[in-house]
Amino acid sequence: MKQSNLTVSNEFAALSPAFYTRLKMQGLTDPTLLHVNPDVLAQLGLTMDDARSPQFLSIMSGNADLPGGITLSAVYSGHQFGVWAGQLGDGRAHLLGAIRGTDVDGKPTDWEIQLKGSGKTPYSRMGDGRAVLRSSIREYLASAAMTGLGIPTTQALCLVGSDDPVYRETVETAAIVARVAPSFVRFGSFEHWYAAKDTTRLRELLDYVISHFFAQEVPRQDSEHTLNDVIERFVDVVIERTATLMADWQSVGFNHGVMNTDNMSVLGLTIDYGPFGFMDGFQINHVCNHTDTQGRYAWNAQPSVGLWNLYRFANCFVALGADPERLKGRLERYEGLFIAAYRQRMVAKLGLDVWKEGDDELIDGWWRVLHEQSADFTLSFRYLSQIDDDEGGLRSLFADTTALEQWLVTYRTRLQDNDSDAQTRARLMDQVNPLYVLRNYLAQEAIEAAEKGDMSVTDALLQVLHDPYTAHPGMEHYAQQPPAWGRELEVSCSS
């Protein structure tokens, strides 16, 4: 990994010093490179030879800076579980700089590299600046899973481990996951300067984000566009991306678990994988985070929480003179945007040609059938495509099939309105209904193997999650419902 092979930039570091603290990382002792995601490596223009180099390990373990990079930790604030938490920030993360690579379409893109678990920062509060192997593997796999599903997300380049002790409920070992994204700016990044009544920094951040990430969608202030025009269009785009992201999450049964405003990306990315979960048995009010005793971030609450967070975000720009009523008008578009995106996904998942009046009742009925029987979310959709050939797979997911059979009568009647034939419908449904998701028990199996020095489970999972819509011969285990012990797993904010 030679500096001559890298084009490194430090655009975030070019902001005023108040946005961050430059500092050295606290690297892991005797680190081991546990795994590298080859897809992300390629996006950065790097090779496996680069990844095998001592320099790569030194950088990704927090023991050396990125050549040409400026290492820093960013400050931000936010609302946590609906309560203003004040100043937060990168309490255990360090931004190394950005590497020029390519996006999925091959277009040049700057990818920021951020290490999570690389030591204390001024924003650590009571934290130790570390991350444990358990949570690092979960984030590493989760970002790959979401990428494979086609859902916007931060990505993970690699996973580094060490025998350094980390004290949580028990003593665990330390790890660092290298996260990759165009930017890690959050709703809370704007809230920080609004709360501080620092309009200069708020405007600086606004200009930075628009010029670097929204230049094609949001105009700059000029003789034709007032600052209010710029703000409203920027808020519009963030609303659109957030509404779409919420529809994406709902369509695959993904539960984020900690939808605080500091965990919401202005780019519409899934960010900060903590106590997340893909549902096994469907419950409409499923809560994946054991810490969330009030169910604030339940699965069915996520779309409305997205809007609540957007209100906090948009309100920041009142400090720059934006009209509160006009911003409210922009926010009122969210529900329609979310519903349109949600319906589009559900039409595809149910194999319908187009949305028609009455389809809301059909879909609500489907959710009721799944909820009452706690039927497996992923497999119920997947097996639905097979009912013309064999209903056995779908029926096997239900202890009592009475309600299912009644719903299937309505569903088959609705399918008569389709122009496509059954074979085409089944093929198209399989393209949007994954066979594999990162179930909690699968992640736990990868964790337990990794704790014994075996990364083969992580490697196998990465392969199926790369293409979750296609059946992989020999990988049937990864498409199965959880065993009894897997249904009892709990995840919390401890990581």
C-alpha positions as CSV (number, residue, x, y, z in Angstrom):
1,M,0.0,0.0,0.0
2,K,2.1,2.8,-1.3
3,Q,1.3,6.5,-1.1
4,S,2.1,6.8,-4.8
5,N,-0.9,4.5,-5.4
6,L,-3.3,6.7,-3.4
7,T,-5.0,10.0,-4.1
8,V,-5.8,11.2,-0.6
9,S,-7.8,14.3,0.2
10,N,-8.8,16.0,3.5
11,E,-11.9,18.1,2.6
12,F,-13.5,17.7,6.0
13,A,-10.3,18.8,7.7
14,A,-10.4,22.0,5.6
15,L,-13.4,23.1,7.7
16,S,-12.8,25.4,10.6
17,P,-11.0,23.7,13.5
18,A,-14.1,23.9,15.7
19,F,-15.6,21.0,13.7
20,Y,-13.1,18.5,14.9
21,T,-10.0,17.7,16.9
22,R,-6.8,16.5,15.3
23,L,-5.2,13.8,17.3
24,K,-3.3,10.6,17.3
25,M,-5.1,7.2,17.5
26,Q,-4.5,4.7,20.2
27,G,-3.7,1.7,18.1
28,L,-4.3,-2.0,18.9
29,T,-1.5,-4.1,20.4
30,D,-0.2,-6.9,18.2
31,P,-3.1,-6.5,15.7
32,T,-4.3,-9.2,13.3
33,L,-6.0,-8.4,10.0
34,L,-9.1,-10.7,10.4
35,H,-10.9,-10.0,7.2
36,V,-11.0,-7.7,4.2
37,N,-14.1,-7.0,2.0
38,P,-12.8,-7.4,-1.6
39,D,-15.6,-5.4,-3.1
40,V,-14.9,-2.3,-0.9
41,L,-11.1,-2.8,-1.4
42,A,-11.7,-2.6,-5.2
43,Q,-13.9,0.5,-4.9
44,L,-10.9,2.2,-3.2
45,G,-8.6,1.2,-6.1
46,L,-6.7,-1.2,-3.8
47,T,-5.6,-4.8,-4.3
48,M,-5.3,-7.8,-2.0
49,D,-1.5,-7.3,-2.2
50,D,-2.1,-3.8,-0.7
51,A,-4.3,-5.4,2.0
52,R,-1.6,-7.9,2.9
53,S,1.1,-5.2,3.3
54,P,2.4,-4.4,6.8
55,Q,1.5,-0.7,6.2
56,F,-2.2,-1.6,5.6
57,L,-2.4,-3.4,8.9
58,S,-0.6,-0.6,10.7
59,I,-3.0,2.0,9.3
60,M,-6.2,-0.1,9.9
61,S,-5.2,-1.0,13.4
62,G,-4.8,2.6,14.4
63,N,-1.0,2.5,14.6
64,A,-0.3,4.8,11.7
65,D,-2.0,7.6,9.8
66,L,-3.2,7.3,6.3
67,P,-0.3,8.6,4.0
68,G,-1.2,12.2,3.2
69,G,-4.2,12.1,5.5
70,I,-5.2,14.2,8.5
71,T,-6.4,12.1,11.4
72,L,-9.3,13.7,13.3
73,S,-12.5,13.1,15.3
74,A,-15.6,15.2,14.6
75,V,-17.9,16.9,17.0
76,Y,-21.7,16.7,16.7
77,S,-24.7,16.7,19.0
78,G,-28.1,15.1,18.9
79,H,-31.3,13.9,20.4
80,Q,-31.1,10.4,21.9
81,F,-34.3,8.5,22.5
82,G,-36.2,11.7,22.0
83,V,-34.2,13.7,24.5
84,W,-31.6,16.4,23.8
85,A,-28.3,14.9,24.7
86,G,-26.1,18.0,24.0
87,Q,-22.6,17.6,22.7
88,L,-21.6,14.2,21.4
89,G,-19.1,13.4,18.7
90,D,-16.7,10.7,17.6
91,G,-16.1,9.1,20.9
92,R,-14.1,6.2,19.5
93,A,-13.8,6.9,15.9
94,H,-11.1,8.6,13.8
95,L,-11.4,10.0,10.3
96,L,-8.2,9.3,8.4
97,G,-9.0,11.2,5.2
98,A,-10.5,10.3,1.9
99,I,-9.2,8.0,-0.8
100,R,-10.2,8.7,-4.5
101,G,-11.9,5.6,-5.8
102,T,-15.0,4.7,-7.8
103,D,-18.7,4.2,-6.9
104,V,-20.8,1.2,-8.0
105,D,-21.2,2.8,-11.4
106,G,-17.5,3.3,-11.9
107,K,-17.6,7.1,-11.4
108,P,-14.8,8.7,-9.5
109,T,-15.7,9.1,-5.8
110,D,-13.8,10.2,-2.7
111,W,-14.3,7.6,0.1
112,E,-13.7,8.8,3.6
113,I,-12.1,6.1,5.8
114,Q,-13.1,6.1,9.5
115,L,-11.8,3.7,12.1
116,K,-14.2,2.7,14.8
117,G,-12.6,1.5,18.1
118,S,-9.3,3.3,17.6
119,G,-9.1,5.0,21.1
120,K,-10.3,7.8,23.2
121,T,-11.1,11.2,21.8
122,P,-12.2,14.5,23.4
123,Y,-15.8,13.3,22.7
124,S,-15.5,10.0,24.5
125,R,-17.3,11.2,27.6
126,M,-17.3,8.2,29.9
127,G,-16.3,5.8,27.1
128,D,-13.0,3.9,26.7
129,G,-12.7,4.6,23.0
130,R,-12.7,0.9,22.1
131,A,-15.0,-1.5,20.3
132,V,-15.2,-5.2,20.9
133,L,-14.9,-8.0,18.4
134,R,-18.6,-8.9,18.9
135,S,-20.0,-5.6,17.7
136,S,-17.3,-5.0,15.1
137,I,-18.2,-8.3,13.3
138,R,-21.9,-7.4,13.4
139,E,-21.2,-4.0,11.8
140,Y,-18.8,-5.5,9.3
141,L,-21.3,-8.0,8.1
142,A,-24.3,-5.7,8.4
143,S,-22.8,-3.1,6.0
144,A,-22.1,-5.9,3.5
145,A,-25.7,-7.2,4.0
146,M,-27.3,-3.9,3.3
147,T,-25.0,-3.3,0.3
148,G,-26.0,-6.7,-1.2
149,L,-29.7,-5.8,-0.6
150,G,-29.2,-2.5,-2.5
151,I,-29.9,-0.3,0.5
152,P,-27.8,2.8,0.9
153,T,-25.3,2.3,3.7
154,T,-21.8,3.0,5.0
155,Q,-19.6,0.2,4.1
156,A,-16.8,-1.7,5.9
157,L,-13.4,-2.2,4.4
158,C,-11.8,-4.5,6.9
159,L,-11.8,-5.9,10.4
160,V,-8.8,-5.9,12.7
161,G,-8.6,-7.7,16.0
162,S,-6.3,-7.8,19.1
163,D,-6.1,-9.5,22.5
164,D,-6.3,-6.1,24.2
165,P,-9.0,-6.4,26.9
166,V,-12.1,-4.3,26.7
167,Y,-14.5,-4.2,29.7
168,R,-18.2,-4.4,29.0
169,E,-20.6,-6.8,30.9
170,T,-17.7,-9.2,30.7
171,V,-14.1,-8.8,29.5
172,E,-13.9,-9.0,25.7
173,T,-11.3,-8.5,23.1
174,A,-10.8,-5.3,21.1
175,A,-11.3,-4.8,17.4
176,I,-11.4,-2.0,14.9
177,V,-13.7,-1.9,11.9
178,A,-12.7,0.4,9.0
179,R,-15.8,2.2,7.8
180,V,-16.2,3.8,4.4
181,A,-18.6,6.4,3.1
182,P,-18.6,9.6,1.1
183,S,-19.3,11.5,4.3
184,F,-20.2,10.8,7.9
185,V,-22.0,14.1,8.5
186,R,-25.2,13.6,10.5
187,F,-28.4,15.4,11.4
188,G,-26.7,16.0,14.7
189,S,-23.8,17.7,13.0
190,F,-26.2,20.6,12.1
191,E,-28.0,20.4,15.4
192,H,-24.7,21.0,17.2
193,W,-24.2,24.5,15.7
194,Y,-27.9,25.4,16.0
195,A,-27.8,24.6,19.7
196,A,-24.6,26.6,20.1
197,K,-26.2,29.5,18.3
198,D,-23.2,29.6,16.0
199,T,-24.7,30.6,12.6
200,T,-21.3,31.1,11.1
201,R,-20.4,27.4,11.6
202,L,-23.9,26.3,10.6
203,R,-23.6,28.1,7.3
204,E,-20.1,26.8,6.8
205,L,-21.3,23.2,7.2
206,L,-24.3,23.8,5.0
207,D,-22.1,25.2,2.2
208,Y,-19.6,22.3,2.6
209,V,-22.2,19.6,2.4
210,I,-24.0,21.1,-0.5
211,S,-20.9,21.8,-2.6
212,H,-19.4,18.3,-2.0
213,F,-22.4,16.0,-2.0
214,F,-25.5,17.8,-3.3
215,A,-24.1,20.0,-6.1
216,Q,-26.2,18.3,-8.8
217,E,-29.4,18.6,-6.8
218,V,-29.2,21.9,-4.8
219,P,-28.3,25.3,-6.3
220,R,-25.8,27.5,-4.7
221,Q,-26.9,31.0,-3.5
222,D,-26.6,33.5,-6.3
223,S,-28.6,36.2,-8.1
224,E,-31.3,33.7,-9.0
225,H,-31.4,31.7,-5.7
226,T,-31.8,33.1,-2.3
227,L,-30.4,31.4,0.8
228,N,-33.9,30.3,1.6
229,D,-34.2,28.6,-1.8
230,V,-31.0,26.8,-1.2
231,I,-32.0,25.6,2.3
232,E,-35.5,24.5,1.2
233,R,-34.1,22.5,-1.7
234,F,-31.4,20.9,0.5
235,V,-34.0,20.0,3.1
236,D,-36.2,18.6,0.3
237,V,-33.4,16.2,-0.9
238,V,-32.6,15.0,2.6
239,I,-36.4,14.4,3.2
240,E,-36.6,12.4,0.0
241,R,-33.5,10.3,0.8
242,T,-34.7,9.6,4.3
243,A,-38.2,8.7,3.2
244,T,-36.8,6.3,0.7
245,L,-34.4,4.8,3.2
246,M,-37.2,4.1,5.7
247,A,-39.1,2.3,2.9
248,D,-36.0,0.3,2.2
249,W,-35.7,-0.7,5.8
250,Q,-39.4,-1.7,6.2
251,S,-39.3,-3.8,3.0
252,V,-36.6,-6.1,4.3
253,G,-37.7,-6.2,8.0
254,F,-34.6,-4.3,9.1
255,N,-34.8,-2.7,12.6
256,H,-32.1,0.0,13.2
257,G,-32.5,0.0,17.0
258,V,-31.0,3.4,17.8
259,M,-32.5,6.0,15.4
260,N,-31.1,9.0,17.4
261,T,-30.5,12.2,15.3
262,D,-26.8,11.7,15.7
263,N,-27.2,8.3,13.9
264,M,-29.0,9.7,10.9
265,S,-26.9,10.5,7.8
266,V,-27.7,13.6,5.7
267,L,-26.8,11.5,2.7
268,G,-29.6,9.0,3.4
269,L,-27.2,6.2,4.4
270,T,-27.8,3.5,7.0
271,I,-25.2,4.5,9.5
272,D,-24.0,3.5,13.0
273,Y,-24.9,-0.2,13.3
274,G,-25.4,-0.8,17.0
275,P,-28.2,-3.1,18.2
276,F,-29.7,-3.6,14.8
277,G,-31.6,-6.7,13.7
278,F,-33.3,-8.3,10.7
279,M,-36.6,-9.8,11.9
280,D,-37.0,-13.5,12.0
281,G,-40.6,-14.1,13.3
282,F,-42.6,-11.1,12.2
283,Q,-44.0,-8.8,14.9
284,I,-45.2,-5.4,13.7
285,N,-44.0,-3.8,16.9
286,H,-40.7,-5.7,17.0
287,V,-37.9,-4.0,19.1
288,C,-34.4,-5.3,18.4
289,N,-32.7,-3.2,21.0
290,H,-32.9,-4.7,24.5
291,T,-32.1,-1.3,25.9
292,D,-35.1,0.4,24.2
293,T,-37.6,-0.6,27.0
294,Q,-40.2,1.9,25.8
295,G,-40.1,0.6,22.2
296,R,-39.4,4.0,20.7
297,Y,-37.5,2.5,17.8
298,A,-39.8,-0.4,17.1
299,W,-40.0,-1.6,13.5
300,N,-43.4,-0.1,12.8
301,A,-42.3,3.2,14.4
302,Q,-39.3,3.8,12.2
303,P,-41.0,5.8,9.4
304,S,-42.5,8.2,12.0
305,V,-39.2,8.5,13.9
306,G,-37.6,9.4,10.6
307,L,-40.0,12.3,10.2
308,W,-39.4,13.3,13.9
309,N,-35.7,13.4,13.3
310,L,-36.2,15.4,10.1
311,Y,-38.1,18.0,12.0
312,R,-35.1,18.4,14.4
313,F,-32.8,18.7,11.4
314,A,-34.9,21.2,9.4
315,N,-35.4,23.4,12.5
316,C,-31.7,24.1,12.5
317,F,-32.0,26.3,9.5
318,V,-34.4,28.7,11.2
319,A,-31.3,30.1,12.7
320,L,-30.2,31.1,9.2
321,G,-33.4,32.9,8.5
322,A,-35.4,30.1,6.9
323,D,-39.2,30.5,7.2
324,P,-40.5,27.9,9.8
325,E,-43.8,27.6,8.0
326,R,-42.2,26.9,4.6
327,L,-39.9,24.3,6.2
328,K,-43.0,22.7,7.8
329,G,-44.5,22.6,4.3
330,R,-41.5,20.8,3.0
331,L,-41.7,18.3,5.9
332,E,-45.3,17.6,5.1
333,R,-44.2,16.0,1.9
334,Y,-42.5,13.2,3.8
335,E,-45.5,11.0,4.4
336,G,-46.5,11.0,0.7
337,L,-42.9,10.3,-0.3
338,F,-42.6,7.4,2.1
339,I,-45.9,5.9,1.2
340,A,-45.1,6.1,-2.5
341,A,-41.7,4.4,-2.0
342,Y,-43.2,1.8,0.4
343,R,-46.0,0.9,-2.1
344,Q,-43.5,0.6,-4.9
345,R,-41.4,-1.9,-2.9
346,M,-44.5,-3.8,-1.8
347,V,-45.9,-4.1,-5.3
348,A,-42.6,-5.6,-6.4
349,K,-42.4,-7.9,-3.4
350,L,-45.9,-9.2,-3.9
351,G,-45.4,-9.7,-7.6
352,L,-48.0,-7.1,-8.7
353,D,-47.7,-5.3,-12.0
354,V,-48.9,-1.9,-10.6
355,W,-50.4,-0.4,-7.5
356,K,-54.2,-0.4,-7.6
357,E,-56.9,0.8,-5.3
358,G,-57.5,-1.7,-2.5
359,D,-53.9,-2.9,-2.4
360,D,-53.4,-1.3,1.0
361,E,-56.0,-3.7,2.4
362,L,-54.2,-6.6,0.7
363,I,-50.9,-5.7,2.2
364,D,-52.3,-4.9,5.7
365,G,-53.9,-8.4,5.6
366,W,-50.5,-9.9,4.8
367,W,-48.9,-8.2,7.7
368,R,-51.7,-9.4,10.0
369,V,-51.3,-13.0,8.9
370,L,-47.5,-12.8,9.5
371,H,-47.9,-11.0,12.9
372,E,-50.5,-13.4,14.3
373,Q,-48.4,-16.4,13.5
374,S,-45.0,-14.8,14.0
375,A,-44.1,-16.2,10.6
376,D,-40.6,-15.7,9.3
377,F,-40.3,-12.3,7.5
378,T,-37.7,-13.1,4.9
379,L,-38.9,-16.6,4.0
380,S,-42.6,-15.7,3.9
381,F,-41.9,-13.2,1.1
382,R,-39.5,-15.6,-0.6
383,Y,-41.8,-18.6,-0.6
384,L,-44.8,-16.5,-1.7
385,S,-43.3,-16.5,-5.2
386,Q,-43.5,-20.4,-5.3
387,I,-47.2,-20.9,-4.5
388,D,-48.1,-21.7,-8.1
389,D,-45.8,-24.7,-8.0
390,D,-45.7,-25.6,-4.3
391,E,-47.4,-24.0,-1.3
392,G,-45.6,-26.3,1.1
393,G,-42.7,-24.0,1.8
394,L,-45.0,-21.1,2.7
395,R,-47.4,-23.2,4.7
396,S,-44.5,-24.7,6.7
397,L,-43.9,-21.2,8.2
398,F,-47.3,-21.1,9.9
399,A,-48.5,-23.2,12.8
400,D,-52.1,-22.5,11.8
401,T,-52.7,-21.8,8.1
402,T,-56.3,-20.8,8.3
403,A,-55.8,-17.1,8.0
404,L,-53.0,-17.6,5.4
405,E,-55.4,-19.7,3.2
406,Q,-58.0,-17.0,3.4
407,W,-55.5,-14.3,2.5
408,L,-54.2,-16.4,-0.4
409,V,-57.7,-16.5,-1.9
410,T,-57.7,-12.7,-2.0
411,Y,-54.1,-12.6,-3.2
412,R,-54.8,-14.9,-6.1
413,T,-57.8,-12.9,-7.1
414,R,-55.7,-9.8,-7.2
415,L,-53.0,-11.6,-9.3
416,Q,-55.7,-12.1,-12.0
417,D,-55.3,-8.4,-12.8
418,N,-51.6,-8.9,-13.7
419,D,-50.5,-8.9,-17.3
420,S,-47.4,-11.0,-16.5
421,D,-47.5,-14.8,-16.3
422,A,-46.8,-16.8,-13.2
423,Q,-43.3,-17.7,-14.2
424,T,-42.3,-14.1,-14.9
425,R,-43.9,-13.0,-11.7
426,A,-42.0,-15.6,-9.6
427,R,-38.7,-14.6,-11.3
428,L,-39.3,-10.9,-10.6
429,M,-40.3,-11.5,-7.0
430,D,-37.1,-13.5,-6.3
431,Q,-35.1,-10.5,-7.5
432,V,-36.5,-8.3,-4.7
433,N,-37.2,-10.8,-2.0
434,P,-33.9,-12.0,-0.5
435,L,-33.2,-15.6,0.4
436,Y,-30.5,-14.5,2.8
437,V,-30.3,-11.7,5.4
438,L,-28.0,-11.3,8.4
439,R,-30.0,-13.0,11.0
440,N,-28.8,-12.5,14.6
441,Y,-28.0,-16.2,15.0
442,L,-25.9,-16.2,11.9
443,A,-24.0,-13.2,13.2
444,Q,-23.6,-14.9,16.5
445,E,-22.1,-18.0,14.8
446,A,-19.6,-15.8,13.0
447,I,-18.7,-14.1,16.3
448,E,-18.2,-17.3,18.2
449,A,-16.0,-18.7,15.4
450,A,-14.0,-15.5,15.2
451,E,-13.4,-15.6,18.9
452,K,-11.7,-18.9,18.4
453,G,-9.6,-17.6,15.5
454,D,-11.8,-19.0,12.8
455,M,-13.0,-16.4,10.2
456,S,-14.5,-19.0,7.8
457,V,-18.0,-18.3,8.9
458,T,-17.6,-14.6,8.4
459,D,-16.1,-15.4,4.9
460,A,-19.1,-17.6,4.0
461,L,-21.6,-15.1,5.2
462,L,-19.9,-12.3,3.2
463,Q,-20.3,-14.5,0.1
464,V,-24.0,-15.1,0.4
465,L,-24.8,-11.6,1.6
466,H,-23.0,-10.2,-1.5
467,D,-25.8,-11.7,-3.6
468,P,-28.7,-12.4,-1.2
469,Y,-31.3,-12.9,-4.0
470,T,-29.6,-15.9,-5.6
471,A,-29.6,-19.4,-4.1
472,H,-26.0,-20.5,-3.3
473,P,-25.5,-24.3,-3.5
474,G,-24.1,-25.6,-0.3
475,M,-25.1,-22.5,1.6
476,E,-28.6,-23.7,2.6
477,H,-27.8,-23.2,6.3
478,Y,-27.7,-19.5,5.8
479,A,-31.3,-19.4,4.5
480,Q,-32.8,-21.3,7.5
481,Q,-34.9,-20.0,10.3
482,P,-33.1,-19.6,13.6
483,P,-32.7,-22.6,16.0
484,A,-34.4,-22.3,19.4
485,W,-31.3,-20.7,20.9
486,G,-31.1,-18.2,18.1
487,R,-34.6,-16.9,18.8
488,E,-33.6,-15.9,22.4
489,L,-30.6,-13.7,21.4
490,E,-30.7,-10.1,22.7
491,V,-28.7,-7.1,21.5
492,S,-28.2,-3.9,23.3
493,C,-26.3,-0.6,23.1
494,S,-23.3,-2.3,24.8
495,S,-20.5,-2.5,22.2
